[in-house]
Amino acid sequence: MPTILITGCNRGIGFELASQYHARGDSVIGVCRASNDSLDELGIRVIDGIDVAGPEGIAALRQAVGDEPIDVLINNAGILRRDRFGELDYDEMTLQYRVNTLGPLRVTEALADNLREGSKVAIVTSRVGSIDDNGSGGNWGYRVSKTAVNMVGMNLMHELRPRGIAVALLHPGLVATEMTGNHGISPADSAHGLIERIGELTLDTSGGFWHAEGYRLPW
């Protein structure tokens, strides 16, 4: 039975990922800052009280996971703060960088010894982090944090390839969650696509930037 660890699993895409992996019989570890009734009733192992943006949360996560092997590590936790040029809040931009960019790196580094040959690491990023695809501007802090996490993913690809561990950068689509004001496709449909992409991931495709629907995105 594969073990799947998912950060940011208490709502939205993360909750749907946990639910669908659990439904197919996988062993799921859900990581979040605060659990809720829906997550508690899902029947998975929950590690809450974890803030991926700082060392204290990462240390607590590492201790809670212990030596348990992880087959799929999904870095899903993220935040979006709307902003506009001329009124930029640089503290908010820094917070997005700490969560969206450094969070996946902290988690993956902390749990690297739990990964083994054949394990997979997925980072839920966004196509708004694509430089080639930026046709509108805006969302300064979020865009920059997602562009930076794409580089984190590429570096992890090089770092983990010798150990037989593949890495994917995945755009979930525009998903109807709290973060997007409930505009877009359902979290369930997005999660289904992400699970398919992770299932298809190999060392040959490691480091790719993929839409949940299955096509490559420009850098």
N, CA, C and O of each residue as an XYZ file, in Angstrom:
876
protein
N       0.843     -1.196      0.000
C       0.000      0.000      0.000
C       0.880      1.250      0.000
O       1.588      1.493      0.977
N       0.854      2.046     -1.070
C       1.673      3.259     -1.124
C       1.284      4.258     -0.038
O       0.122      4.347      0.359
N       2.268      4.997      0.427
C       2.019      6.056      1.398
C       2.141      7.400      0.711
O       3.161      7.690      0.085
N       1.110      8.222      0.823
C       1.037      9.524      0.177
C       0.993     10.589      1.266
O       0.111     10.548      2.124
N       1.916     11.534      1.252
C       1.881     12.653      2.203
C       1.517     13.919      1.444
O       2.126     14.242      0.424
N       0.522     14.630      1.951
C      -0.007     15.817      1.279
C      -0.027     16.980      2.255
O      -0.604     16.864      3.336
N       0.587     18.092      1.900
C       0.501     19.297      2.729
C      -0.707     20.135      2.295
O      -1.187     20.018      1.167
N      -1.179     20.972      3.202
C      -2.332     21.820      2.892
C      -3.571     21.015      2.570
O      -4.267     21.307      1.598
N      -3.859     19.997      3.380
C      -4.893     19.014      3.025
C      -6.238     19.269      3.682
O      -7.138     18.440      3.550
N      -6.411     20.373      4.380
C      -7.648     20.559      5.151
C      -8.787     21.171      4.342
O      -9.902     21.297      4.849
N      -8.525     21.552      3.092
C      -9.586     22.128      2.265
C      -9.149     22.117      0.804
O      -7.997     21.817      0.490
N     -10.084     22.448     -0.082
C      -9.772     22.641     -1.487
C      -9.127     21.448     -2.157
O      -9.530     20.303     -1.954
N      -8.115     21.741     -2.963
C      -7.431     20.708     -3.737
C      -6.791     19.682     -2.814
O      -6.872     18.481     -3.073
N      -6.159     20.137     -1.748
C      -5.481     19.220     -0.843
C      -6.432     18.215     -0.225
O      -6.103     17.034     -0.114
N      -7.614     18.675      0.181
C      -8.600     17.759      0.756
C      -9.060     16.742     -0.274
O      -9.214     15.562      0.040
N      -9.279     17.192     -1.497
C      -9.723     16.274     -2.551
C      -8.638     15.263     -2.901
O      -8.935     14.097     -3.162
N      -7.393     15.698     -2.909
C      -6.293     14.753     -3.139
C      -6.291     13.675     -2.055
O      -6.188     12.483     -2.345
N      -6.405     14.115     -0.813
C      -6.412     13.158      0.296
C      -7.594     12.206      0.186
O      -7.449     11.002      0.399
N      -8.764     12.743     -0.147
C      -9.969     11.935     -0.244
C      -9.860     10.897     -1.356
O     -10.226      9.738     -1.159
N      -9.360     11.302     -2.518
C      -9.300     10.385     -3.656
C      -8.211      9.331     -3.486
O      -8.410      8.173     -3.853
N      -7.080      9.713     -2.945
C      -6.043      8.706     -2.672
C      -6.539      7.707     -1.632
O      -6.332      6.502     -1.769
N      -7.196      8.218     -0.589
C      -7.730      7.341      0.457
C      -8.774      6.390     -0.118
O      -8.795      5.209      0.227
N      -9.643      6.903     -0.998
C     -10.718      6.092     -1.569
C     -10.181      4.942     -2.409
O     -10.816      3.891     -2.504
N      -9.033      5.133     -3.009
C      -8.487      4.049     -3.837
C      -7.626      3.069     -3.027
O      -7.082      2.114     -3.581
N      -7.507      3.310     -1.719
C      -6.852      2.357     -0.848
C      -5.439      2.678     -0.439
O      -4.775      1.848      0.182
N      -4.954      3.877     -0.773
C      -3.613      4.268     -0.369
C      -3.593      4.701      1.096
O      -4.623      5.066      1.663
N      -2.417      4.657      1.690
C      -2.235      5.167      3.043
C      -1.895      6.653      2.937
O      -0.876      7.013      2.348
N      -2.729      7.504      3.495
C      -2.583      8.953      3.321
C      -2.224      9.614      4.642
O      -2.836      9.359      5.680
N      -1.214     10.473      4.569
C      -0.844     11.343      5.692
C      -1.195     12.766      5.279
O      -0.599     13.312      4.351
N      -2.143     13.354      5.957
C      -2.553     14.719      5.648
C      -1.923     15.698      6.613
O      -2.033     15.546      7.830
N      -1.258     16.708      6.066
C      -0.541     17.698      6.874
C      -1.215     19.055      6.692
O      -1.512     19.456      5.567
N      -1.454     19.758      7.788
C      -2.108     21.058      7.689
C      -1.834     21.882      8.946
O      -1.313     21.376      9.940
N      -2.192     23.146      8.878
C      -2.061     24.000     10.055
C      -3.166     23.719     11.062
O      -2.913     23.684     12.266
N      -4.392     23.516     10.579
C      -5.516     23.255     11.480
C      -6.467     22.279     10.815
O      -6.911     22.513      9.691
N      -6.782     21.193     11.491
C      -7.710     20.218     10.948
C      -9.146     20.731     11.094
O      -9.384     21.790     11.674
N     -10.094     19.960     10.559
C     -11.506     20.300     10.668
C     -12.314     19.010     10.678
O     -11.754     17.924     10.533
N     -13.626     19.124     10.847
C     -14.463     17.928     10.967
C     -14.385     17.062      9.716
O     -14.294     15.838      9.812
N     -14.420     17.690      8.550
C     -14.394     16.921      7.303
C     -13.117     16.104      7.190
O     -13.152     14.937      6.798
N     -11.998     16.712      7.531
C     -10.731     15.998      7.452
C     -10.640     14.918      8.519
O     -10.178     13.810      8.251
N     -11.078     15.240      9.716
C     -11.029     14.261     10.807
C     -11.884     13.032     10.505
O     -11.559     11.920     10.921
N     -12.978     13.244      9.777
C     -13.899     12.144      9.467
C     -13.478     11.358      8.230
O     -14.103     10.351      7.898
N     -12.432     11.803      7.546
C     -12.035     11.146      6.303
C     -11.431      9.767      6.539
O     -11.551      8.877      5.697
N     -10.784      9.595      7.686
C     -10.209      8.301      8.004
C      -8.749      8.159      7.651
O      -8.231      7.045      7.577
N      -8.068      9.295      7.430
C      -6.641      9.272      7.149
C      -5.876      9.689      8.403
O      -6.471     10.139      9.382
N      -4.572      9.538      8.364
C      -3.740     10.050      9.451
C      -3.532     11.546      9.233
O      -3.103     11.964      8.158
N      -3.828     12.335     10.229
C      -3.701     13.795     10.132
C      -2.608     14.277     11.073
O      -2.576     13.923     12.252
N      -1.711     15.096     10.523
C      -0.708     15.790     11.330
C      -1.022     17.276     11.214
O      -0.730     17.893     10.190
N      -1.607     17.849     12.242
C      -1.957     19.264     12.157
C      -1.025     20.099     13.024
O      -0.132     19.572     13.687
N      -1.249     21.404     13.007
C      -0.368     22.317     13.717
C       0.928     22.570     12.992
O       1.896     23.035     13.593
N       0.965     22.264     11.678
C       2.201     22.384     10.905
C       2.131     23.589      9.973
O       1.304     23.631      9.062
N       2.998     24.562     10.205
C       3.154     25.708      9.319
C       4.435     25.493      8.514
O       5.535     25.511      9.066
N       4.280     25.290      7.200
C       5.451     24.954      6.374
C       6.361     26.151      6.138
O       7.431     26.012      5.547
N       5.940     27.327      6.598
C       6.714     28.540      6.327
C       7.864     28.760      7.293
O       8.665     29.673      7.089
N       7.971     27.943      8.349
C       9.014     28.183      9.335
C       9.651     26.911      9.844
O       9.092     25.826      9.683
N      10.812     27.031     10.457
C      11.554     25.851     10.902
C      10.865     25.066     12.003
O      11.031     23.849     12.082
N      10.087     25.736     12.862
C       9.436     25.023     13.954
C       8.424     24.008     13.413
O       8.379     22.864     13.867
N       7.623     24.431     12.450
C       6.645     23.529     11.861
C       7.298     22.360     11.142
O       6.813     21.231     11.208
N       8.391     22.636     10.459
C       9.082     21.582      9.725
C       9.709     20.581     10.690
O       9.683     19.376     10.438
N      10.266     21.067     11.780
C      10.839     20.165     12.787
C       9.756     19.271     13.386
O       9.980     18.080     13.604
N       8.584     19.847     13.652
C       7.477     19.060     14.198
C       6.997     18.019     13.191
O       6.647     16.902     13.570
N       6.978     18.380     11.917
C       6.572     17.443     10.878
C       7.546     16.278     10.791
O       7.138     15.118     10.736
N       8.812     16.590     10.780
C       9.829     15.539     10.684
C       9.724     14.566     11.863
O       9.848     13.353     11.693
N       9.497     15.109     13.041
C       9.370     14.250     14.224
C       8.115     13.380     14.134
O       8.144     12.205     14.499
N       7.023     13.952     13.652
C       5.765     13.214     13.574
C       5.824     12.094     12.538
O       5.264     11.020     12.756
N       6.491     12.334     11.423
C       6.583     11.319     10.373
C       7.556     10.215     10.772
O       7.353      9.048     10.438
N       8.609     10.590     11.485
C       9.586      9.599     11.928
C      10.296      8.953     10.763
O      10.742      9.639      9.843
N      10.405      7.630     10.795
C      11.125      6.898      9.752
C      10.194      6.305      8.698
O      10.632      5.498      7.879
N       8.939      6.684      8.704
C       7.984      6.071      7.780
C       8.340      6.393      6.324
O       8.511      7.561      5.977
N       8.452      5.381      5.479
C       8.749      5.624      4.060
C       7.591      6.350      3.377
O       6.425      6.103      3.685
N       7.921      7.243      2.455
C       6.924      8.002      1.702
C       7.099      7.684      0.222
O       8.196      7.807     -0.324
N       6.016      7.278     -0.417
C       6.055      6.957     -1.839
C       5.764      8.181     -2.710
O       6.377      8.366     -3.761
N       4.835      9.003     -2.266
C       4.503     10.233     -2.999
C       4.396     11.380     -1.998
O       3.609     11.332     -1.052
N       5.205     12.407     -2.229
C       5.175     13.619     -1.398
C       4.585     14.740     -2.236
O       5.167     15.135     -3.246
N       3.432     15.253     -1.823
C       2.755     16.309     -2.580
C       2.805     17.608     -1.787
O       2.169     17.731     -0.741
N       3.554     18.561     -2.284
C       3.663     19.890     -1.676
C       2.545     20.759     -2.243
O       2.688     21.369     -3.302
N       1.441     20.801     -1.523
C       0.243     21.496     -1.993
C      -0.035     22.789     -1.230
O      -0.710     23.670     -1.761
N       0.460     22.928     -0.008
C       0.156     24.111      0.805
C       0.576     25.383      0.078
O       1.678     25.464     -0.466
N      -0.304     26.365      0.074
C       0.020     27.629     -0.587
C      -0.963     28.709     -0.193
O      -2.047     28.424      0.318
N      -0.576     29.965     -0.435
C      -1.453     31.097     -0.158
C      -1.404     32.079     -1.320
O      -0.420     32.141     -2.058
N      -2.465     32.833     -1.470
C      -2.574     33.872     -2.486
C      -3.031     35.158     -1.823
O      -4.063     35.188     -1.154
N      -2.259     36.221     -2.010
C      -2.629     37.541     -1.521
C      -2.717     38.482     -2.722
O      -1.722     38.709     -3.409
N      -3.886     39.018     -2.969
C      -4.069     39.946     -4.087
C      -3.290     41.232     -3.831
O      -3.234     41.709     -2.697
N      -2.692     41.791     -4.873
C      -1.954     43.038     -4.709
C      -1.956     43.815     -6.014
O      -2.361     43.300     -7.056
N      -1.503     45.048     -5.948
C      -1.455     45.892     -7.146
C      -0.285     46.851     -7.044
O       0.080     47.302     -5.959
N       0.287     47.148     -8.185
C       1.441     48.047     -8.252
C       1.055     49.426     -7.726
O      -0.006     49.960     -8.050
N       1.941     49.986     -6.911
C       1.668     51.270     -6.278
C       1.154     51.125     -4.860
O       1.200     52.069     -4.071
N       0.654     49.915     -4.536
C       0.145     49.657     -3.193
C       0.667     48.320     -2.677
O      -0.010     47.639     -1.906
N       1.868     47.949     -3.101
C       2.397     46.633     -2.755
C       2.767     46.554     -1.278
O       3.373     47.466     -0.715
N       2.383     45.435     -0.672
C       2.732     45.151      0.715
C       3.859     44.117      0.680
O       3.626     42.937      0.417
N       5.070     44.573      0.946
C       6.219     43.692      0.781
C       6.296     42.618      1.857
O       6.908     41.572      1.642
N       5.690     42.860      2.997
C       5.614     41.813      4.012
C       4.711     40.674      3.530
O       5.013     39.499      3.745
N       3.608     41.031      2.879
C       2.712     40.011      2.325
C       3.397     39.255      1.181
O       3.212     38.046      1.036
N       4.177     39.957      0.382
C       4.920     39.294     -0.693
C       5.922     38.301     -0.109
O       6.074     37.188     -0.611
N       6.596     38.715      0.947
C       7.577     37.840      1.598
C       6.903     36.611      2.195
O       7.449     35.510      2.132
N       5.712     36.795      2.776
C       4.975     35.664      3.343
C       4.628     34.648      2.255
O       4.759     33.442      2.462
N       4.189     35.138      1.105
C       3.877     34.218      0.005
C       5.120     33.459     -0.446
O       5.046     32.272     -0.765
N       6.237     34.131     -0.470
C       7.498     33.458     -0.832
C       7.848     32.384      0.190
O       8.280     31.290     -0.175
N       7.662     32.695      1.467
C       7.999     31.724      2.518
C       7.113     30.481      2.429
O       7.584     29.360      2.624
N       5.820     30.689      2.133
C       4.904     29.550      2.069
C       5.006     28.831      0.731
O       5.198     27.615      0.692
N       4.879     29.574     -0.366
C       4.746     28.970     -1.691
C       6.058     28.480     -2.278
O       6.073     27.520     -3.048
N       7.155     29.127     -1.924
C       8.450     28.774     -2.509
C       9.309     27.980     -1.539
O       9.745     26.871     -1.850
N       9.550     28.545     -0.368
C      10.423     27.876      0.589
C       9.718     26.729      1.298
O      10.376     25.792      1.750
N       8.392     26.784      1.405
C       7.655     25.702      2.056
C       7.912     24.350      1.408
O       8.306     23.415      2.105
N       7.704     24.207      0.091
C       7.991     22.926     -0.559
C       9.445     22.492     -0.423
O       9.728     21.300     -0.296
N      10.359     23.441     -0.448
C      11.772     23.097     -0.294
C      12.051     22.615      1.123
O      12.741     21.614      1.312
N      11.523     23.313      2.112
C      11.719     22.898      3.516
C      11.160     21.499      3.748
O      11.823     20.653      4.347
N       9.941     21.260      3.272
C       9.294     19.969      3.493
C      10.073     18.848      2.820
O      10.326     17.807      3.426
N      10.452     19.066      1.568
C      11.153     18.019      0.825
C      12.522     17.728      1.411
O      12.928     16.569      1.497
N      13.234     18.766      1.814
C      14.549     18.550      2.433
C      14.398     17.803      3.756
O      15.175     16.896      4.054
N      13.399     18.185      4.546
C      13.207     17.561      5.856
C      12.829     16.088      5.741
O      13.194     15.280      6.595
N      12.092     15.739      4.679
C      11.602     14.365      4.525
C      12.380     13.591      3.467
O      11.948     12.522      3.035
N      13.511     14.119      3.055
C      14.292     13.467      1.992
C      14.692     12.049      2.364
O      14.717     11.167      1.505
N      15.003     11.820      3.631
C      15.411     10.475      4.049
C      14.244      9.493      4.079
O      14.456      8.282      4.147
N      13.015     10.003      4.028
C      11.838      9.123      3.982
C      11.525      8.674      2.559
O      10.754      7.738      2.349
N      12.130      9.348      1.587
C      11.941      8.982      0.190
C      12.911      7.879     -0.189
O      13.989      7.761      0.394
N      12.527      7.076     -1.162
C      13.368      5.962     -1.579
C      13.306      5.852     -3.098
O      12.550      6.576     -3.746
N      14.090      4.959     -3.655
C      14.064      4.773     -5.103
C      12.639      4.455     -5.557
O      11.992      3.553     -5.024
N      12.162      5.210     -6.548
C      10.801      5.040     -7.029
C       9.804      5.999     -6.418
O       8.675      6.107     -6.896
N      10.204      6.703     -5.363
C       9.322      7.718     -4.781
C       9.159      8.885     -5.755
O       9.942      9.054     -6.690
N       8.121      9.684     -5.511
C       7.849     10.840     -6.366
C       7.575     12.064     -5.499
O       6.996     11.966     -4.418
N       8.010     13.225     -6.005
C       7.741     14.501     -5.340
C       6.960     15.380     -6.310
O       7.382     15.585     -7.448
N       5.831     15.892     -5.862
C       5.031     16.803     -6.682
C       4.923     18.147     -5.980
O       4.727     18.220     -4.767
N       5.056     19.203     -6.762
C       4.855     20.556     -6.264
C       3.672     21.152     -7.006
O       3.701     21.270     -8.231
N       2.632     21.528     -6.274
C       1.489     22.193     -6.889
C       1.853     23.665     -7.045
O       1.846     24.429     -6.080
N       2.166     24.039     -8.268
C       2.587     25.400     -8.583
C       1.448     26.079     -9.342
O       0.283     25.795     -9.066
N       1.748     26.953    -10.273
C       0.698     27.618    -11.045
C       1.270     28.128    -12.355
O       2.438     28.512    -12.429
N       0.442     28.127    -13.384
C       0.896     28.655    -14.665
C       1.128     30.167    -14.594
O       1.787     30.719    -15.475
N       0.602     30.854    -13.562
C       0.902     32.280    -13.433
C       2.367     32.491    -13.087
O       2.855     33.620    -13.145
N       3.079     31.425    -12.727
C       4.513     31.510    -12.513
C       5.309     31.395    -13.798
O       6.532     31.531    -13.786
N       4.624     31.144    -14.913
C       5.301     31.048    -16.206
C       5.641     32.444    -16.715
O       4.766     33.306    -16.794
N       6.892     32.669    -17.058
C       7.315     33.952    -17.624
C       6.796     34.089    -19.049
O       6.301     35.149    -19.434
N       6.908     33.010    -19.840
C       6.442     33.051    -21.223
C       4.937     33.264    -21.318
O       4.458     33.861    -22.282
N       4.192     32.788    -20.338
C       2.730     32.791    -20.401
C       2.110     34.025    -19.746
O       0.887     34.150    -19.694
N       2.946     34.933    -19.247
C       2.420     36.101    -18.537
C       1.935     37.146    -19.541
O       2.722     37.906    -20.105
N       0.625     37.160    -19.747
C       0.060     38.112    -20.693
C      -0.736     39.221    -20.048
O      -1.348     40.031    -20.744
N      -0.738     39.272    -18.709
C      -1.586     40.263    -18.055
C      -0.914     41.008    -16.914
O      -1.385     42.077    -16.525
N       0.187     40.471    -16.360
C       0.804     41.099    -15.200
C      -0.045     40.914    -13.949
O      -0.913     40.043    -13.898
N       0.216     41.747    -12.939
C      -0.539     41.671    -11.694
C      -0.122     40.505    -10.814
O       0.792     39.751    -11.148
N      -0.805     40.369     -9.683
C      -0.518     39.298     -8.723
C       0.988     39.163     -8.470
O       1.566     38.087     -8.624
N       1.591     40.258     -8.087
C       3.048     40.332     -8.008
C       3.650     39.283     -7.080
O       4.510     38.504     -7.491
N       3.206     39.264     -5.851
C       3.790     38.342     -4.887
C       3.539     36.895     -5.249
O       4.440     36.064     -5.142
N       2.326     36.582     -5.676
C       1.974     35.207     -6.021
C       2.744     34.732     -7.239
O       3.306     33.637     -7.235
N       2.774     35.557     -8.291
C       3.505     35.179     -9.510
C       4.981     34.904     -9.204
O       5.532     33.881     -9.609
N       5.599     35.823     -8.492
C       7.028     35.680     -8.204
C       7.289     34.428     -7.373
O       8.262     33.714     -7.613
N       6.421     34.161     -6.395
C       6.624     32.983     -5.554
C       6.485     31.695     -6.352
O       7.183     30.720     -6.073
N       5.596     31.675     -7.340
C       5.402     30.477     -8.143
C       6.502     30.308     -9.194
O       6.895     29.184     -9.505
N       6.994     31.411     -9.736
C       8.154     31.310    -10.628
C       9.340     30.738     -9.872
O      10.061     29.881    -10.382
N       9.535     31.219     -8.653
C      10.662     30.751     -7.842
C      10.518     29.286     -7.460
O      11.510     28.557     -7.445
N       9.298     28.835     -7.148
C       9.147     27.424     -6.771
C       9.348     26.511     -7.975
O       9.714     25.347     -7.808
N       9.117     27.016     -9.181
C       9.442     26.218    -10.361
C      10.941     25.940    -10.416
O      11.355     24.845    -10.797
N      11.750     26.915    -10.041
C      13.200     26.692     -9.988
C      13.560     25.721     -8.865
O      14.459     24.894     -9.017
N      12.859     25.826     -7.747
C      13.056     24.849     -6.672
C      12.817     23.438     -7.204
O      13.600     22.526     -6.936
N      11.735     23.263     -7.958
C      11.426     21.959     -8.507
C      12.493     21.450     -9.457
O      12.832     20.267     -9.437
N      13.023     22.334    -10.288
C      14.078     21.922    -11.216
C      15.345     21.534    -10.464
O      16.004     20.557    -10.817
N      15.683     22.290     -9.436
C      16.852     21.932     -8.628
C      16.648     20.591     -7.925
O      17.569     19.778     -7.846
N      15.431     20.367     -7.415
C      15.136     19.091     -6.772
C      15.224     17.943     -7.772
O      15.651     16.843     -7.421
N      14.823     18.195     -9.011
C      14.948     17.167    -10.040
C      16.387     16.707    -10.158
O      16.659     15.507    -10.181
N      17.316     17.658    -10.232
C      18.741     17.312    -10.331
C      19.239     16.634     -9.045
O      20.021     15.685     -9.096
N      18.782     17.129     -7.917
C      19.240     16.615     -6.626
C      18.788     15.173     -6.390
O      19.550     14.357     -5.872
N      17.551     14.865     -6.772
C      16.957     13.586     -6.420
C      17.065     12.525     -7.512
O      16.880     11.339     -7.241
N      17.361     12.937     -8.731
C      17.459     11.962     -9.817
C      18.448     10.831     -9.526
O      18.126      9.675     -9.802
N      19.650     11.113     -8.976
C      20.578     10.006     -8.705
C      20.023      8.962     -7.737
O      20.490      7.823     -7.714
N      19.040      9.344     -6.949
C      18.421      8.405     -6.011
C      17.197      7.707     -6.606
O      16.533      6.928     -5.922
N      16.899      7.985     -7.875
C      15.758      7.348     -8.515
C      14.429      7.946     -8.128
O      13.406      7.261     -8.154
N      14.430      9.247     -7.759
C      13.217      9.936     -7.316
C      12.849     11.000     -8.347
O      13.673     11.851     -8.682
N      11.623     10.956     -8.848
C      11.167     11.882     -9.875
C      10.404     13.052     -9.255
O       9.797     12.927     -8.191
N      10.450     14.197     -9.951
C       9.833     15.433     -9.455
C       8.928     16.010    -10.542
O       9.307     16.041    -11.713
N       7.740     16.466    -10.160
C       6.816     17.107    -11.098
C       6.385     18.464    -10.579
O       6.158     18.640     -9.382
N       6.272     19.422    -11.487
C       5.696     20.732    -11.209
C       4.336     20.766    -11.875
O       4.236     20.634    -13.095
N       3.286     20.943    -11.083
C       1.934     20.732    -11.574
C       1.036     21.949    -11.364
O       0.911     22.464    -10.253
N       0.416     22.394    -12.454
C      -0.595     23.447    -12.386
C      -1.962     22.788    -12.275
O      -2.322     21.989    -13.139
N      -2.731     23.100    -11.240
C      -4.003     22.405    -11.023
C      -5.150     22.893    -11.879
O      -6.232     22.307    -11.844
N      -4.942     23.967    -12.658
C      -6.032     24.624    -13.355
C      -6.611     25.731    -12.492
O      -6.211     25.903    -11.341
N      -7.545     26.473    -13.046
C      -8.278     27.458    -12.254
C      -9.355     26.700    -11.491
O     -10.321     26.210    -12.075
N      -9.173     26.610    -10.176
C     -10.001     25.735     -9.359
C     -10.873     26.567     -8.427
O     -10.408     27.536     -7.826
N     -12.122     26.188     -8.313
C     -13.082     26.912     -7.469
C     -12.816     26.606     -6.001
O     -13.362     25.660     -5.434
N     -11.962     27.434     -5.400
C     -11.635     27.302     -3.984
C     -11.760     28.676     -3.327
O     -12.042     29.677     -3.985
N     -11.543     28.696     -2.020
C     -11.521     29.967     -1.290
C     -10.493     30.912     -1.888
O     -10.719     32.119     -1.977
N      -9.351     30.346     -2.302
C      -8.253     31.151     -2.817
C      -8.639     31.905     -4.086
O      -8.171     33.023     -4.305
N      -9.488     31.308     -4.926
C      -9.840     31.910     -6.208
C     -11.216     32.568     -6.202
O     -11.716     32.969     -7.252
N     -11.828     32.681     -5.026
C     -13.173     33.235     -4.968
C     -14.211     32.290     -5.549
O     -15.267     32.719     -6.014
N     -13.897     30.985     -5.517
C     -14.808     29.941     -5.998
C     -15.109     30.038     -7.493
O     -16.218     29.735     -7.934
N     -14.112     30.462     -8.263
C     -14.229     30.488     -9.719
C     -13.393     29.354    -10.313
O     -12.239     29.161     -9.931
N     -13.976     28.615    -11.240
C     -13.205     27.589    -11.931
C     -13.809     26.204    -11.812
O     -14.975     26.042    -11.453
N     -12.991     25.208    -12.121
C     -13.438     23.815    -12.073
C     -13.507     23.341    -10.627
O     -13.001     24.010     -9.726
N     -14.125     22.204    -10.409
C     -14.258     21.696     -9.049
C     -12.918     21.173     -8.540
O     -12.118     20.668     -9.328
N     -12.661     21.284     -7.237
C     -11.448     20.692     -6.672
C     -11.343     19.195     -6.957
O     -10.242     18.672     -7.130
N     -12.481     18.505     -7.005
C     -12.451     17.069     -7.280
C     -11.909     16.782     -8.668
O     -11.102     15.868     -8.838
N     -12.345     17.559     -9.676
C     -11.850     17.359    -11.043
C     -10.365     17.687    -11.130
O      -9.606     16.976    -11.789
N      -9.953     18.761    -10.466
C      -8.537     19.127    -10.475
C      -7.692     18.043     -9.830
O      -6.660     17.650    -10.374
N      -8.123     17.557     -8.673
C      -7.373     16.525     -7.966
C      -7.249     15.261     -8.804
O      -6.202     14.615     -8.813
N      -8.315     14.913     -9.505
C      -8.281     13.724    -10.367
C      -7.182     13.866    -11.421
O      -6.417     12.931    -11.659
N      -7.109     15.050    -12.054
C      -6.071     15.279    -13.050
C      -4.674     15.252    -12.459
O      -3.752     14.703    -13.063
N      -4.510     15.841    -11.281
C      -3.195     15.845    -10.632
C      -2.748     14.427    -10.294
O      -1.581     14.080    -10.476
N      -3.666     13.620     -9.808
C      -3.323     12.235     -9.473
C      -2.913     11.467    -10.721
O      -1.995     10.649    -10.670
N      -3.582     11.720    -11.839
C      -3.191     11.076    -13.091
C      -1.785     11.490    -13.511
O      -0.986     10.654    -13.933
N      -1.488     12.772    -13.394
C      -0.155     13.254    -13.803
C       0.929     12.652    -12.905
O       1.990     12.258    -13.389
N       0.662     12.582    -11.611
C       1.637     12.002    -10.686
C       1.826     10.517    -10.993
O       2.941     10.000    -10.925
N       0.737      9.842    -11.328
C       0.831      8.433    -11.669
C       1.681      8.190    -12.905
O       2.373      7.177    -12.997
N       1.630      9.117    -13.857
C       2.391      8.990    -15.105
C       3.855      9.405    -14.962
O       4.671      9.101    -15.832
N       4.188     10.090    -13.883
C       5.527     10.646    -13.709
C       6.598      9.554    -13.657
O       6.461      8.562    -12.941
N       7.659      9.760    -14.428
C       8.809      8.857    -14.422
C      10.082      9.684    -14.343
O      10.033     10.912    -14.410
N      11.217      9.017    -14.201
C      12.491      9.731    -14.231
C      12.714     10.410    -15.574
O      13.372     11.448    -15.638
N      12.175      9.840    -16.645
C      12.337     10.438    -17.977
C      11.586     11.757    -18.097
O      12.006     12.641    -18.843
N      10.489     11.898    -17.379
C       9.706     13.140    -17.450
C       9.937     14.029    -16.231
O       9.299     15.075    -16.105
N      10.824     13.638    -15.345
C      11.095     14.405    -14.135
C      11.530     15.821    -14.481
O      12.306     16.037    -15.413
N      11.019     16.784    -13.717
C      11.359     18.180    -13.943
C      10.419     18.893    -14.884
O      10.613     20.076    -15.164
N       9.391     18.198    -15.388
C       8.449     18.834    -16.298
C       7.453     19.727    -15.581
O       7.138     19.519    -14.409
N       6.961     20.727    -16.307
C       5.959     21.671    -15.820
C       4.671     21.343    -16.569
O       4.552     21.613    -17.764
N       3.701     20.755    -15.853
C       2.533     20.174    -16.491
C       1.237     20.795    -15.998
O       1.099     21.137    -14.823
N       0.289     20.935    -16.921
C      -1.090     21.245    -16.557
C      -1.742     19.954    -16.082
O      -1.403     18.872    -16.562
N      -2.680     20.064    -15.139
C      -3.379     18.888    -14.642
C      -4.077     18.122    -15.757
O      -4.320     16.922    -15.632
N      -4.402     18.814    -16.849
C      -5.063     18.149    -17.959
C      -4.116     17.315    -18.810
O      -4.566     16.549    -19.662
N      -2.790     17.453    -18.590
C      -1.855     16.558    -19.232
C      -0.904     17.147    -20.247
O      -0.114     16.411    -20.839
N      -0.953     18.459    -20.470
C      -0.025     19.043    -21.439
C       1.017     19.906    -20.739
O       0.789     20.445    -19.657
N       2.176     20.016    -21.401
C       3.282     20.796    -20.835
C       2.989     22.287    -20.911
O       2.324     22.761    -21.833
N       3.497     23.013    -19.926
C       3.349     24.467    -19.888
C       4.690     25.123    -20.171
O       5.733     24.542    -19.868
N       4.686     26.324    -20.747
C       5.945     27.028    -21.024
C       6.539     27.605    -19.754
O       5.818     27.957    -18.820
N       7.862     27.698    -19.729
C       8.541     28.278    -18.577
C       8.425     29.799    -18.584
O       8.942     30.461    -17.684
